[in-house]
Amino acid sequence: ITMAEKKFGTIYKVAGPLVVADKMAGARMYELVRVGWDKLVGEIIKLEGDTASIQCYEDTSGLTIGDPVLRTGAPLSVTLGPGIMSTIYDGIQRPLERIAKESGGNIFVPKGVEVTSLDDSIQWEFQPKANIGDLISGGDIVGTVYENKLF
């Protein structure tokens, strides 16, 4: 078995949003996984031996036994930064307006769509509040970025 193969498990059972996969030895609780050929977003919620129960956050119709499950090695997480307060997201921080534009105006989010949560093409003006060499600690404000008139 190669290192690349160790990152993949296979679907054993599908019951609505719950996907059970085997060959998942080495996986961790709350690890982000990509399920099936469409790479649906999922999160490991139970581990038992080399079997993982996965909460899938997209429509699981079409998944079948034997389909791949890719382990990412990273937890399900969100990105924080400028632009977050002026964007509308779904429950797993996918920007809905940008997805609609990229999918040709489709009102449904395509399965397995991958877009960055924050638009990194926008340049934000950073106003430093701390100076080089200042001693800072948790909770200190080191700078600000104006996003909109609300925040």
Order of alpha helices (4+ residues) and beta strands (2+ residues): alpha-beta-beta-beta-beta-beta-beta-alpha-beta-beta
